[in-house]
Amino acid sequence: MKCPFPIFPALFLLLGVQLAAEETPKNDLIILDEAGVKNLRLETSEALEADFEQTVLALGRIEVFPGRRHVVSSRIPGRALKVNVKPDQVVKPGQELVVLESRQPGDPPPQVVLTAPIDGVVAELEVAPGKPVSPDDSLLSIVDLGIVHAIAKVPEHFAGRIAVGQKAHIRVPGYPDKTFAATLEHLGALADSGTGTLEAAFHVENPDAILRPGMRAEFSIVTNSRSGVMSVPRSAVQGEGASRFVYIADYELKNAFEKVPVEIGEQNETQVEIVNGLFPGDTVVTRGAYALGFAGKGSVSLKEALDAAHGHAHAEDGSELGETGEHDEDHDHDHEKGAGFNTLTLFFAGLSALLLVLLILSVAFRKRQPA
């Protein structure tokens, strides 16, 4: 009885692939010294599977929250005697702001004291000592910045993807390292035909009063979220078009980074989905990845790095040296074994064992067949 499939060719093929996987050298390895790492200002982060947000990007501005701007004026015409505040000064309710001399007869003429109606900051100051005032004049304005209005101008072709209640991450150029969380409160009733945008209004808590009306703002409106997605910061992904790659820290060698091709998926304002090419726990270069591409092979040779890692001498190509100091071609590197001993190696080893068992069973079965 013939074997139902050609065991020997398949066995040798799989064993060859396994050995090739075990002997795959470290390619595109950049090894730096401590000074090189500091000069490139490299920063890394661990690749993890986490929630990935799909977002709509929009630009807009910070505005005063409705009802939190108060204008101070005088009902009685007169002349300003004292102005006790200055622009950007924080005031409390009842605090004396301006003292006016009335035009009504009297010796001395009666005085009117204007006080602060709310907690807030003096935003505009239009009065000075000696200046005549009338009931139509706006003397100063006070704004409460404890909460502000953030108005995004969303391109109208995204209108079907946004809805009241969605979360957003808001950033302003003045504080690039800060992100302000907010919820979409309402959409504009009318679209702007000139700019092709629709207003989306967010209420943003501002306890430190660092968001000021008139500031430009960038909005990332979250339209959907997926869990268990492998992603890395946008700054980690290099290359263009079909050739995308990242640099990961070598598991064994210090200050060594390997160029790894990746397949990317969706992107948002901060993260890029990695569909293929990375494993959870890989340490990815985030800051300085672009500059790392111009470092060549680095400032440290592979021999020096392996000598430091293993505590004994290696050849210039990184291979092991024998006891006499000569190149030992028959001795495998421990680090090469470690590099090849991965999930793929285990898979091929298991298949090889299975085929070996099938081979033995096939031979035994043949012997039992009558001549």
NORUR-V176036 format. One record per backbone hydrogen bond with DSSP energy under -1.0 kcal/mol. NH is the residue of the N-H (numbers start at 1). CO is the residue of the C=O. Records with the same first field share a line. If there is no record, write none. Layout:
NH->CO ; CO
//
This chain:
7->5
10->6
11->7
12->8
13->9
14->10
15->11
16->12
17->13
18->14
19->15
20->16
21->17
22->18
23->19
30->257
31->297
32->255
37->33
38->34
39->35
40->36
42->37
43->287
45->284
47->282
50->229
52->226
54->224
56->221
58->219
60->217
61->151
62->215
63->149
68->65
70->142
72->140
78->133
79->101
80->131
81->99
82->99
84->97
88->122
89->86
91->120
94->116
95->92
97->114
98->114
99->82
100->112
101->79
102->110
103->77
112->100
114->98
116->95
120->91
121->143
122->89
123->141
126->139
130->80
131->128
133->78
137->134
139->72
140->72
141->124
142->70
143->121
144->68
148->204
149->63
150->202
151->61
152->200
153->59
154->198
156->196
158->155
159->156
161->158
165->184
166->163
168->182
169->220
170->180
171->218
175->172
178->175
180->170
182->168
184->166
185->201
186->201
188->199
192->197
196->192
198->154
200->152
201->186
202->150
204->148
206->146
209->206
214->62
215->212
217->60
218->171
219->58
220->169
221->56
222->167
223->54
224->54
226->52
229->50
231->48
232->272
234->270
236->233
238->245
243->240
245->238
246->260
248->258
249->283
250->256
256->253
257->30
258->248
259->28
260->246
262->244
263->276
265->273
268->271
272->232
273->266
274->230
275->263
276->263
281->47
282->279
284->45
285->247
286->43
287->43
292->288
294->291
295->292
298->295
300->31
305->301
306->302
307->303
308->304
309->305
310->306
311->307
315->319
318->315
322->326
325->322
328->320
337->333
338->334
339->335
340->336
341->337
342->340
346->342
347->343
348->344
349->345
350->346
351->347
352->348
353->349
354->350
355->351
356->352
357->353
358->354
359->355
360->356
361->357
362->358
363->359
364->360
365->361
366->362
367->363
368->364
369->366
//
